[in-house]
Amino acid sequence: MTKKTKNSPATDLERWVNLQLIETIPLGIAIIDPEYNLVYANKTFEQLFGDWKNRKCYNAYKSENEMCAHCESTLTFTDGTPRVNEEMGYDKNGRHIHYLQHATPIVDEDGNFPYIVHIFTNITEATQIRDEHQILFDQVPCNILLIDRNFRIVKANKRLRDSLGNPEGNFCFETLKGLKHKCSECTARQTFEDGQIHTGYHSWKSKGEQPLHLHVITVPLKRTDGSFDVVLEMAVDVTETMKLQDKLKFAHTYLNTIISTSIDGIFAVNEKGKVTIFNPAARKFFKIKDNQVISRENFTAILPKDFLAKVFEQPGHVYLPEAEVKTIDGEPFPVRLVGNKLMVDDKSIGMAFSVQDLREIKQLEREKIEAERLSAVGHTVAGLAHGIKNLNTALEGGMYMLKSGLAQGNIERIQKGMDMLARNVERVSIFVKAFLSFSKGREIQAKICDPAEIAKEVVDLYAVKAEKLGITLKYEKIGDIAPAPIDFESMHECLTNLVGNAIDACQMSDENSCYVTVRTFEEYNTIIYEVADNGCGMDYEVKRKVFTTFFTTKGLGGSGLGLLMTKKIVHEHGGTIDLKSKSGKGTTFSIRLPRRRLPKIVHNSI
């Protein structure tokens, strides 16, 4: 019987190393042969990559079915040189991982390399943290650099490298500013001296030699014991901001100049209702002294009632083509007024107003209307003289018939002469009365009335006559029309003239079926009357002279002043009249009365 001897400690250690060390090491360990087969792997490897038996290394590490294009192990099998590489693969759950792979050859007695040992360190989390820090360092929207105590640039981020090239290893004052010595206002120097955070404004030179203006912050990168050898400098490019500041200064000066020299009044209030702008023109209009403070009460009193509320409540601007405001002492005057609510990012910051004084314009409008009336009078006098000349001829004819009848004792001839005289004397009276009415410039008497009712009454007036003549007379009211300040009788006379002329034009037409249509409607705050017919129409010459010379479509039954009277009345209502006509096709007269230009209401005193 062989006597058993107790194992020595060295023998036990050798056995433990051979059998258990690989399993105890907290690193993944695998062994591959020259065919890239896994011949052994420890438990740590299995925990990372899963089952390894009967698998190729590239399949176990990277889930690939073919050998890697750049296999470092192939080189180690060839030259026996250990290698360390950072690799990417997939763990046993299919998650993407980063690992550090050490490849070490196993050398046999003949010096060959039958196997390679792979040792794996999972660096996925460390790699992610490193990459995140690098991305943050490179992509942060400012220039970042690390400066040591010798004022050399240790590291610079991508943004700075793109602007200035790679400055690492160079002196900061040379690379950034082109200086041969440290700059006196250096914030990094201040931080090195007292260990505190410092800020300042610096100017750097870019690749294109264009200066960059930067706001700089320097921070000490301290160790746990408070010491530091490196300063982190963050430099925010404020070049565009400074350019914008210059532009804003220019715009501010430019706008101030425009506001102060504008011939229109410009004023504004902030969100609290305090008057912040009131230019010289506005002070002149409202009789406010240069040094006089304008209160909210003053401001509200000079504007139309509820105008401020409308501007505040409505989006966009509020436009009053004609409005009445008051001076500081209560004197009213006409203006064109615009109010805007000032908004920034859906937040109200106040209101701004523009006012145009219409006193001179109103005076010019009155003078223009009067000049047009007098001009029309002049043209009419010439036409009237021509008409009276024709009447004289007719009167002479009547006298001749009367005298010759008396001489011959011919009663019939005497009667005919008397009829001619009576008829033409009556026409002279019509001419004189119409001309006097036109030329005397009577002010219209505007009262609130229904614009459509005027037109309807005129149509009703001519309805029987039109029916007897076989002419279709129609009235059309399009949409709703609110009451307005109009001289009912004067506008009635205008439409009477137009409808009467239209019926006469139809009588002179060759059309078998004639019509006259009177329309009343409103668009864009303008009241419109239209009188259209398909009568004889007018040629170019007649249309050119119709409002300026003696003109009638009624033969001996008219005065020739109807259209001139119509134009005069329309002008006195602040409106316009025009026509479209084609010879043989008919005519359309259009009267347009903008509500903002209608006359003021006349209040009769009792």
C-alpha positions as CSV (number, residue, x, y, z in Angstrom):
1,M,0.0,0.0,0.0
2,T,1.4,3.3,-1.1
3,K,1.7,6.0,1.6
4,K,-0.1,9.2,0.7
5,T,1.9,12.3,1.3
6,K,0.4,15.7,2.1
7,N,0.4,18.2,-0.7
8,S,2.7,21.2,-0.3
9,P,1.3,24.8,-0.3
10,A,3.1,25.4,-3.6
11,T,1.4,22.4,-5.2
12,D,-2.0,23.6,-4.0
13,L,-1.4,27.1,-5.3
14,E,-0.3,25.8,-8.7
15,R,-3.5,23.7,-8.9
16,W,-5.7,26.6,-7.9
17,V,-4.0,28.9,-10.5
18,N,-4.4,26.3,-13.2
19,L,-8.0,25.4,-12.4
20,Q,-9.7,28.5,-10.8
21,L,-7.8,31.7,-11.5
22,I,-9.3,32.2,-15.0
23,E,-12.8,31.7,-13.5
24,T,-12.1,34.1,-10.6
25,I,-10.8,37.0,-12.6
26,P,-13.7,39.6,-13.1
27,L,-12.8,40.0,-16.8
28,G,-14.2,38.1,-19.8
29,I,-11.6,35.6,-21.0
30,A,-11.8,33.5,-24.2
31,I,-9.3,31.4,-26.2
32,I,-9.5,31.0,-30.0
33,D,-7.6,28.7,-32.4
34,P,-6.3,29.8,-35.9
35,E,-9.7,29.0,-37.4
36,Y,-11.2,31.5,-35.0
37,N,-13.1,28.9,-33.1
38,L,-13.8,29.5,-29.5
39,V,-12.1,26.7,-27.6
40,Y,-12.6,28.0,-24.1
41,A,-14.3,30.9,-22.3
42,N,-14.8,31.7,-18.6
43,K,-18.1,32.5,-16.8
44,T,-17.6,36.3,-17.0
45,F,-17.4,35.9,-20.7
46,E,-20.6,33.9,-20.8
47,Q,-22.3,36.5,-18.7
48,L,-21.3,39.1,-21.3
49,F,-21.6,37.3,-24.6
50,G,-23.6,34.2,-23.7
51,D,-23.0,30.6,-24.8
52,W,-19.7,30.3,-26.7
53,K,-19.5,26.6,-27.5
54,N,-19.2,25.7,-31.2
55,R,-19.1,29.4,-32.2
56,K,-16.7,31.6,-34.1
57,C,-15.3,34.6,-32.3
58,Y,-16.8,37.1,-34.7
59,N,-20.2,35.4,-34.3
60,A,-20.0,35.4,-30.5
61,Y,-18.6,39.0,-30.2
62,K,-20.3,40.8,-33.0
63,S,-23.2,38.5,-34.2
64,E,-21.5,38.4,-37.6
65,N,-21.5,35.3,-39.9
66,E,-18.3,36.3,-41.6
67,M,-14.8,37.1,-40.4
68,C,-14.2,40.7,-39.6
69,A,-12.7,42.8,-42.4
70,H,-9.9,44.1,-40.2
71,C,-9.2,41.3,-37.8
72,E,-6.4,42.2,-35.3
73,S,-6.2,38.6,-34.2
74,T,-5.0,37.5,-37.6
75,L,-2.0,39.8,-37.2
76,T,-1.3,38.4,-33.8
77,F,-1.4,34.8,-35.1
78,T,1.1,36.0,-37.8
79,D,3.7,37.9,-35.8
80,G,2.9,36.9,-32.2
81,T,2.6,40.6,-31.0
82,P,0.0,41.3,-28.3
83,R,-2.5,43.9,-29.3
84,V,-5.1,46.1,-27.5
85,N,-8.1,47.4,-29.4
86,E,-11.3,49.2,-28.6
87,E,-14.1,47.3,-30.3
88,M,-17.9,47.4,-30.7
89,G,-20.2,44.4,-30.6
90,Y,-23.4,43.0,-29.1
91,D,-23.9,41.3,-25.8
92,K,-26.0,38.2,-25.3
93,N,-29.2,40.3,-25.2
94,G,-28.4,42.0,-28.5
95,R,-27.5,45.3,-26.9
96,H,-24.8,47.4,-28.5
97,I,-21.6,47.5,-26.3
98,H,-18.1,48.9,-26.3
99,Y,-15.3,46.8,-25.0
100,L,-11.5,46.8,-24.7
101,Q,-10.0,43.6,-26.2
102,H,-6.5,42.4,-25.3
103,A,-5.2,39.8,-27.7
104,T,-2.2,37.7,-26.3
105,P,-0.7,34.7,-28.2
106,I,0.0,31.4,-26.4
107,V,3.4,30.2,-27.4
108,D,4.2,26.4,-27.5
109,E,7.6,24.7,-27.1
110,D,8.3,25.1,-30.8
111,G,7.6,28.8,-30.7
112,N,4.3,28.6,-32.6
113,F,1.1,30.4,-31.7
114,P,-1.6,27.7,-31.6
115,Y,-4.0,29.9,-29.6
116,I,-4.7,33.4,-28.7
117,V,-6.2,34.6,-25.4
118,H,-8.8,37.4,-25.6
119,I,-9.4,39.4,-22.4
120,F,-12.4,41.7,-22.5
121,T,-13.2,44.8,-20.4
122,N,-16.7,46.2,-20.8
123,I,-16.3,50.0,-21.3
124,T,-19.8,50.8,-22.7
125,E,-20.8,53.1,-19.8
126,A,-17.4,54.8,-19.7
127,T,-17.4,55.3,-23.5
128,Q,-20.9,56.8,-23.4
129,I,-19.9,59.2,-20.6
130,R,-16.7,60.1,-22.5
131,D,-18.6,60.6,-25.8
132,E,-21.2,62.7,-24.1
133,H,-18.6,64.9,-22.5
134,Q,-16.8,65.3,-25.8
135,I,-20.0,66.1,-27.7
136,L,-20.9,68.7,-25.0
137,F,-17.4,70.1,-25.2
138,D,-17.4,70.4,-29.0
139,Q,-21.1,71.3,-29.6
140,V,-21.8,73.8,-26.8
141,P,-22.7,77.1,-28.6
142,C,-19.6,79.0,-27.5
143,N,-15.8,78.8,-27.7
144,I,-14.2,76.7,-24.9
145,L,-10.5,76.2,-24.2
146,L,-8.3,75.1,-21.4
147,I,-5.3,77.3,-20.5
148,D,-2.4,76.3,-18.3
149,R,-0.4,78.5,-16.0
150,N,2.1,79.3,-18.8
151,F,-0.9,80.6,-20.8
152,R,-0.7,77.8,-23.4
153,I,-3.8,76.4,-24.8
154,V,-4.2,72.8,-23.6
155,K,-7.4,71.9,-25.4
156,A,-9.9,73.7,-27.6
157,N,-13.4,72.7,-28.7
158,K,-14.5,72.2,-32.3
159,R,-16.3,75.6,-32.5
160,L,-13.0,77.4,-31.6
161,R,-10.9,75.3,-34.0
162,D,-13.3,76.0,-36.8
163,S,-13.0,79.8,-36.2
164,L,-9.2,80.0,-35.5
165,G,-7.7,76.7,-36.5
166,N,-6.1,74.3,-34.0
167,P,-4.5,76.5,-31.3
168,E,-3.5,73.7,-28.9
169,G,0.1,74.1,-27.6
170,N,0.2,77.8,-28.5
171,F,0.1,80.8,-26.3
172,C,-3.4,82.1,-26.0
173,F,-2.4,85.8,-26.4
174,E,-0.5,85.0,-29.7
175,T,-3.1,82.7,-31.2
176,L,-6.2,84.6,-30.1
177,K,-5.1,88.2,-30.3
178,G,-1.8,88.2,-32.3
179,L,0.1,89.7,-29.4
180,K,3.7,89.1,-28.4
181,H,3.0,89.4,-24.6
182,K,0.2,88.7,-22.2
183,C,-2.7,91.1,-22.4
184,S,-3.3,93.4,-19.5
185,E,-7.0,92.7,-19.3
186,C,-6.5,88.9,-19.3
187,T,-9.3,87.3,-17.3
188,A,-7.4,83.9,-17.2
189,R,-4.6,85.7,-15.4
190,Q,-7.0,87.1,-12.8
191,T,-8.5,83.6,-12.2
192,F,-5.0,82.1,-11.7
193,E,-4.2,84.9,-9.2
194,D,-7.3,84.6,-7.0
195,G,-8.9,81.4,-8.0
196,Q,-12.2,83.2,-8.7
197,I,-14.5,83.3,-11.7
198,H,-13.9,86.4,-13.8
199,T,-15.7,87.9,-16.9
200,G,-14.7,90.4,-19.5
201,Y,-14.9,91.5,-23.2
202,H,-12.2,90.4,-25.6
203,S,-11.5,90.9,-29.3
204,W,-10.0,87.9,-31.2
205,K,-8.8,87.5,-34.7
206,S,-10.5,85.0,-36.9
207,K,-9.1,83.0,-39.9
208,G,-10.3,85.8,-42.2
209,E,-8.6,88.4,-40.0
210,Q,-12.0,89.8,-39.1
211,P,-12.3,90.7,-35.4
212,L,-14.5,88.6,-33.2
213,H,-16.0,90.3,-30.2
214,L,-16.5,87.9,-27.3
215,H,-17.9,87.9,-23.8
216,V,-15.4,85.8,-21.8
217,I,-15.8,83.8,-18.5
218,T,-12.9,82.1,-16.9
219,V,-13.4,79.3,-14.3
220,P,-10.7,77.4,-12.3
221,L,-10.8,73.6,-12.7
222,K,-10.0,72.8,-9.1
223,R,-9.1,69.4,-7.6
224,T,-10.6,68.2,-4.4
225,D,-8.0,69.9,-2.3
226,G,-8.8,73.3,-4.0
227,S,-5.6,73.5,-6.1
228,F,-5.7,73.9,-9.9
229,D,-3.3,74.2,-12.8
230,V,-5.8,74.8,-15.6
231,V,-8.4,77.4,-16.3
232,L,-11.5,76.8,-18.4
233,E,-12.3,79.8,-20.6
234,M,-15.8,80.1,-22.2
235,A,-16.0,82.8,-24.8
236,V,-19.5,83.7,-26.3
237,D,-19.3,85.3,-29.7
238,V,-21.2,88.6,-29.4
239,T,-20.1,90.1,-32.7
240,E,-23.5,89.8,-34.3
241,T,-25.1,91.1,-31.1
242,M,-22.8,94.2,-31.2
243,K,-23.7,94.7,-34.9
244,L,-27.3,94.4,-34.0
245,Q,-26.8,96.9,-31.2
246,D,-25.3,99.3,-33.7
247,K,-28.3,98.7,-36.1
248,L,-30.7,99.2,-33.3
249,K,-29.0,102.5,-32.3
250,F,-29.3,103.6,-35.9
251,A,-32.9,102.5,-36.2
252,H,-33.7,104.3,-32.9
253,T,-32.1,107.5,-34.1
254,Y,-33.7,107.2,-37.5
255,L,-37.2,106.6,-36.0
256,N,-36.8,109.4,-33.5
257,T,-35.9,111.8,-36.3
258,I,-38.9,110.7,-38.4
259,I,-41.2,111.0,-35.4
260,S,-39.9,114.4,-34.4
261,T,-40.0,115.9,-37.9
262,S,-43.2,114.2,-39.1
263,I,-45.9,116.6,-40.3
264,D,-48.4,114.2,-38.9
265,G,-49.1,113.9,-35.2
266,I,-47.6,110.8,-33.7
267,F,-48.1,109.7,-30.1
268,A,-48.0,106.6,-28.0
269,V,-48.9,105.1,-24.6
270,N,-47.4,102.2,-22.8
271,E,-49.2,99.2,-21.3
272,K,-50.0,101.2,-18.1
273,G,-51.5,104.1,-20.1
274,K,-48.7,106.5,-19.6
275,V,-48.0,108.8,-22.6
276,T,-44.4,108.0,-23.8
277,I,-44.4,109.7,-27.2
278,F,-46.0,113.0,-28.3
279,N,-44.2,114.6,-31.2
280,P,-44.0,118.3,-32.0
281,A,-46.7,118.1,-34.8
282,A,-49.2,116.5,-32.3
283,R,-48.4,119.2,-29.7
284,K,-49.1,121.8,-32.4
285,F,-52.4,120.2,-33.5
286,F,-53.7,119.8,-30.0
287,K,-52.2,123.1,-28.7
288,I,-50.1,121.4,-26.0
289,K,-46.9,123.3,-24.9
290,D,-43.5,121.7,-25.3
291,N,-42.9,121.4,-21.5
292,Q,-46.5,120.5,-20.7
293,V,-47.0,117.0,-19.2
294,I,-49.8,115.0,-20.8
295,S,-52.0,113.0,-18.4
296,R,-54.1,110.0,-19.3
297,E,-57.2,112.2,-18.8
298,N,-55.9,114.8,-21.3
299,F,-55.0,112.0,-23.7
300,T,-58.5,110.4,-23.5
301,A,-60.3,113.7,-23.8
302,I,-58.7,114.8,-27.1
303,L,-59.6,111.5,-28.9
304,P,-63.1,110.4,-30.1
305,K,-65.2,108.7,-27.6
306,D,-64.5,104.9,-27.2
307,F,-61.6,105.1,-29.7
308,L,-59.0,103.9,-27.2
309,A,-61.2,101.0,-26.2
310,K,-61.6,99.9,-29.9
311,V,-57.8,100.1,-30.5
312,F,-57.1,98.0,-27.4
313,E,-59.8,95.4,-28.1
314,Q,-59.3,94.9,-31.9
315,P,-56.4,93.1,-33.6
316,G,-54.5,95.1,-36.2
317,H,-55.2,98.8,-36.6
318,V,-58.3,100.9,-36.3
319,Y,-58.6,103.4,-39.1
320,L,-60.9,106.4,-39.2
321,P,-60.7,108.2,-42.5
322,E,-62.5,111.2,-41.1
323,A,-62.9,111.8,-37.4
324,E,-63.2,114.7,-35.0
325,V,-60.8,115.3,-32.2
326,K,-60.4,118.2,-29.7
327,T,-57.5,120.5,-28.8
328,I,-56.4,120.6,-25.1
329,D,-58.8,123.5,-24.6
330,G,-61.8,121.7,-26.2
331,E,-61.8,123.1,-29.8
332,P,-62.9,120.4,-32.3
333,F,-61.2,119.9,-35.6
334,P,-61.3,117.2,-38.4
335,V,-58.5,114.6,-38.7
336,R,-57.6,111.2,-40.3
337,L,-56.9,108.9,-37.3
338,V,-55.1,105.6,-37.1
339,G,-54.6,103.6,-33.9
340,N,-52.5,100.4,-33.4
341,K,-52.2,98.0,-30.6
342,L,-48.5,97.2,-30.0
343,M,-47.9,93.5,-29.4
344,V,-44.7,91.6,-28.7
345,D,-45.1,87.8,-28.6
346,D,-48.8,88.0,-27.9
347,K,-48.2,90.5,-25.1
348,S,-49.6,94.1,-25.3
349,I,-46.9,96.7,-24.7
350,G,-49.1,99.7,-25.4
351,M,-50.8,101.7,-28.3
352,A,-49.5,104.0,-31.0
353,F,-51.5,106.6,-32.9
354,S,-51.1,108.7,-36.0
355,V,-53.2,111.8,-36.7
356,Q,-53.4,113.9,-39.9
357,D,-54.9,117.4,-39.6
358,L,-57.6,117.7,-42.3
359,R,-58.5,121.3,-41.7
360,E,-56.5,122.6,-44.8
361,I,-57.7,119.6,-46.9
362,K,-61.3,120.3,-46.0
363,Q,-60.9,123.9,-46.9
364,L,-59.3,123.0,-50.2
365,E,-62.2,120.5,-50.9
366,R,-64.8,123.3,-50.3
367,E,-62.8,125.6,-52.6
368,K,-62.6,122.9,-55.2
369,I,-66.3,122.2,-55.1
370,E,-67.0,125.9,-55.4
371,A,-64.6,126.3,-58.2
372,E,-66.2,123.4,-60.1
373,R,-69.6,124.9,-59.5
374,L,-68.4,128.3,-60.9
375,S,-66.7,126.6,-63.8
376,A,-70.0,124.8,-64.6
377,V,-71.8,128.1,-64.3
378,G,-69.5,129.6,-66.9
379,H,-70.0,126.7,-69.3
380,T,-73.7,126.9,-68.7
381,V,-73.9,130.6,-69.4
382,A,-72.4,129.9,-72.8
383,G,-74.9,127.2,-73.4
384,L,-77.7,129.2,-72.0
385,A,-76.8,132.1,-74.3
386,H,-77.0,129.7,-77.2
387,G,-80.4,128.4,-76.0
388,I,-81.8,131.9,-75.6
389,K,-80.5,132.8,-79.1
390,N,-82.6,129.9,-80.4
391,L,-85.5,131.1,-78.3
392,N,-85.2,134.6,-79.7
393,T,-85.5,133.1,-83.2
394,A,-88.6,131.2,-82.1
395,L,-90.0,134.4,-80.6
396,E,-89.3,136.3,-83.8
397,G,-91.1,133.6,-85.7
398,G,-94.1,133.9,-83.3
399,M,-94.2,137.7,-83.7
400,Y,-94.0,137.3,-87.4
401,M,-97.0,134.9,-87.4
402,L,-98.9,137.3,-85.1
403,K,-98.2,140.4,-87.2
404,S,-98.9,138.8,-90.5
405,G,-102.1,137.3,-89.1
406,L,-103.3,140.7,-87.8
407,A,-102.5,142.3,-91.1
408,Q,-104.3,139.7,-93.1
409,G,-107.2,139.3,-90.5
410,N,-106.3,135.6,-90.4
411,I,-107.6,134.3,-87.0
412,E,-105.9,130.9,-87.4
413,R,-102.5,132.6,-88.1
414,I,-103.0,134.9,-85.2
415,Q,-103.7,132.0,-82.9
416,K,-100.7,130.1,-84.1
417,G,-98.4,133.1,-83.5
418,M,-99.8,133.6,-80.0
419,D,-99.2,129.9,-79.2
420,M,-95.6,130.1,-80.4
421,L,-95.0,133.2,-78.3
422,A,-96.6,131.7,-75.2
423,R,-94.7,128.5,-75.5
424,N,-91.3,130.1,-75.9
425,V,-91.9,132.8,-73.2
426,E,-92.6,129.9,-70.8
427,R,-89.4,128.2,-71.9
428,V,-87.5,131.4,-71.2
429,S,-88.9,131.4,-67.7
430,I,-87.9,127.8,-67.2
431,F,-84.3,128.6,-68.3
432,V,-84.0,131.6,-66.0
433,K,-85.4,129.8,-63.0
434,A,-83.2,126.7,-63.5
435,F,-80.1,128.8,-64.0
436,L,-80.8,130.9,-60.9
437,S,-81.3,127.8,-58.8
438,F,-78.1,126.3,-60.1
439,S,-75.9,129.4,-59.7
440,K,-77.0,130.7,-56.3
441,G,-75.1,128.0,-54.3
442,R,-77.8,127.1,-51.8
443,E,-76.5,125.0,-48.9
444,I,-78.1,121.6,-48.7
445,Q,-80.2,120.6,-45.7
446,A,-79.1,117.2,-44.7
447,K,-81.2,115.1,-42.3
448,I,-81.1,111.4,-41.4
449,C,-83.2,109.5,-44.0
450,D,-83.4,106.2,-45.7
451,P,-81.3,106.4,-49.0
452,A,-83.4,103.6,-50.6
453,E,-86.7,105.4,-49.9
454,I,-85.5,108.4,-52.1
455,A,-85.0,106.1,-55.1
456,K,-88.2,104.2,-54.5
457,E,-90.2,107.4,-54.4
458,V,-88.7,108.6,-57.7
459,V,-89.5,105.3,-59.4
460,D,-93.1,105.4,-58.1
461,L,-93.3,109.0,-59.4
462,Y,-92.5,107.9,-63.0
463,A,-94.2,104.5,-62.9
464,V,-97.5,105.6,-64.6
465,K,-95.6,107.6,-67.3
466,A,-93.3,104.7,-68.1
467,E,-96.2,102.3,-68.3
468,K,-98.1,104.5,-70.8
469,L,-95.0,104.8,-72.9
470,G,-94.5,101.0,-72.9
471,I,-91.2,101.3,-71.0
472,T,-90.3,98.8,-68.2
473,L,-89.3,100.7,-65.1
474,K,-87.8,98.6,-62.3
475,Y,-86.4,99.3,-58.8
476,E,-83.8,97.1,-57.2
477,K,-82.6,97.4,-53.6
478,I,-79.5,95.2,-53.0
479,G,-78.8,94.3,-49.4
480,D,-79.4,96.5,-46.3
481,I,-78.6,100.2,-46.3
482,A,-78.5,102.0,-43.0
483,P,-80.0,105.6,-42.7
484,A,-77.6,108.4,-43.6
485,P,-77.4,112.2,-43.5
486,I,-78.8,113.3,-47.0
487,D,-80.8,116.2,-48.3
488,F,-83.9,114.2,-49.3
489,E,-85.3,116.8,-51.7
490,S,-82.0,117.5,-53.4
491,M,-81.2,113.9,-53.9
492,H,-84.8,113.3,-55.1
493,E,-84.2,116.0,-57.7
494,C,-81.0,114.3,-58.9
495,L,-82.7,110.9,-59.4
496,T,-85.7,112.6,-61.0
497,N,-83.4,114.2,-63.5
498,L,-81.6,110.9,-64.3
499,V,-84.8,108.8,-64.5
500,G,-86.5,111.4,-66.6
501,N,-83.5,111.5,-69.0
502,A,-83.4,107.7,-69.1
503,I,-87.1,107.6,-70.1
504,D,-86.6,110.2,-72.8
505,A,-83.6,108.3,-74.1
506,C,-85.8,105.2,-74.4
507,Q,-88.4,107.1,-76.4
508,M,-85.6,108.2,-78.8
509,S,-84.4,104.6,-79.2
510,D,-85.2,102.1,-81.9
511,E,-85.5,99.3,-79.4
512,N,-88.9,97.6,-79.3
513,S,-88.5,96.6,-75.6
514,C,-87.0,99.4,-73.5
515,Y,-86.3,99.4,-69.8
516,V,-85.0,101.7,-67.1
517,T,-83.6,100.1,-63.9
518,V,-82.9,102.1,-60.7
519,R,-80.6,100.3,-58.2
520,T,-79.6,101.2,-54.7
521,F,-76.9,99.4,-52.7
522,E,-73.9,99.9,-50.5
523,E,-70.3,98.7,-50.8
524,Y,-67.1,99.6,-48.9
525,N,-69.1,102.1,-46.8
526,T,-70.3,103.9,-49.9
527,I,-74.0,104.4,-50.8
528,I,-74.5,103.9,-54.6
529,Y,-77.4,104.9,-56.9
530,E,-77.5,103.5,-60.4
531,V,-79.9,104.5,-63.2
532,A,-79.5,102.3,-66.3
533,D,-81.4,102.2,-69.6
534,N,-81.1,100.6,-73.0
535,G,-82.1,103.8,-74.8
536,C,-80.4,105.7,-77.5
537,G,-77.1,106.1,-75.6
538,M,-74.5,108.8,-76.3
539,D,-71.5,109.1,-78.6
540,Y,-68.1,110.3,-77.5
541,E,-68.7,114.0,-78.1
542,V,-71.9,114.0,-76.1
543,K,-70.4,112.1,-73.1
544,R,-67.5,114.5,-73.1
545,K,-69.7,117.6,-72.8
546,V,-72.7,116.3,-70.9
547,F,-71.7,117.7,-67.4
548,T,-70.0,120.9,-68.6
549,T,-72.2,122.4,-71.4
550,F,-75.8,123.1,-72.2
551,F,-77.2,119.7,-72.8
552,T,-80.7,118.1,-72.8
553,T,-82.5,115.1,-74.2
554,K,-85.9,116.7,-73.8
555,G,-85.9,118.9,-76.9
556,L,-87.8,122.1,-76.2
557,G,-89.2,120.7,-73.0
558,G,-86.0,120.9,-71.0
559,S,-83.8,123.6,-69.6
560,G,-80.4,121.9,-70.3
561,L,-79.4,122.3,-66.7
562,G,-80.7,119.1,-65.2
563,L,-77.4,117.1,-65.3
564,L,-75.4,120.2,-64.1
565,M,-77.8,120.5,-61.2
566,T,-77.4,116.8,-60.5
567,K,-73.6,117.0,-60.4
568,K,-73.7,120.1,-58.2
569,I,-76.0,118.4,-55.6
570,V,-73.9,115.2,-55.7
571,H,-70.7,117.2,-55.0
572,E,-72.4,119.0,-52.2
573,H,-73.0,115.6,-50.6
574,G,-69.3,114.8,-50.9
575,G,-69.9,112.3,-53.7
576,T,-69.1,111.7,-57.4
577,I,-71.2,111.0,-60.5
578,D,-70.1,109.2,-63.6
579,L,-71.6,107.5,-66.6
580,K,-71.0,104.7,-69.0
581,S,-72.8,104.9,-72.4
582,K,-72.6,103.6,-75.9
583,S,-74.5,105.0,-78.8
584,G,-77.5,102.9,-79.6
585,K,-76.9,100.6,-76.6
586,G,-77.9,102.6,-73.6
587,T,-76.5,104.6,-70.6
588,T,-75.8,103.9,-66.9
589,F,-75.4,106.8,-64.5
590,S,-73.7,106.0,-61.1
591,I,-73.9,108.3,-58.0
592,R,-71.4,107.3,-55.3
593,L,-71.7,108.8,-51.8
594,P,-69.0,107.8,-49.3
595,R,-70.5,107.9,-45.8
596,R,-67.4,109.6,-44.4
597,R,-67.9,112.5,-46.7
598,L,-71.6,113.0,-46.3
599,P,-72.7,116.5,-45.0
600,K,-73.4,117.2,-41.3
601,I,-76.9,117.0,-40.0
602,V,-78.7,120.3,-39.9
603,H,-80.6,120.9,-36.7
604,N,-83.5,123.4,-37.2
605,S,-83.7,126.0,-34.4
606,I,-87.2,126.4,-32.9
